Amino acid sequence: MHKTFRPDMPAAPNIGFEDFLKVDIRLGTIVAAEPFPEARKPALRLMIEFGPAIGRRKSSAQITDHYTPGDLIGRRVMAVVNFPPRQIGPMRSEVLVLGFGDDDDAICLAGVDGTPPDGARLA
């Protein structure tokens, strides 16, 4: 987690609802996870299923403090699906998986309750 996202920081400046709608946050299920030793910082390589409209997307996630690949298969996560892909070492990360930093700045994944389908958009 970046130190600029501490819980004691004030809220970011106001944006319009139209700006919020530009960020496409979807629900997906992790179908594959493996170590990503080529990344500069400890990370896992994820394959996430977002349903028929978006399909499967890859992501590099710096979540190794709380998760192992075996913990993640079948886990539902939220991700931004409309940022441009980013080259992380030898792979192109296609989505940004969302989470919150704990007291040690280690990321805890954001998720949902209930059973919305893969590909459901944050409303």
Secondary structure, 3 states (H helix, E strand, C coil): CCHHHCCCCCCCCCCCHHHHHHCCEEEEEEEEEEECCCCCCCCEEEEEECCCCCCEEEEEECCCCCCCHHHHCCCEEEEECCCCCEEECCEEECCEECEEECCCCCEEECCCCCCCCCCCECC
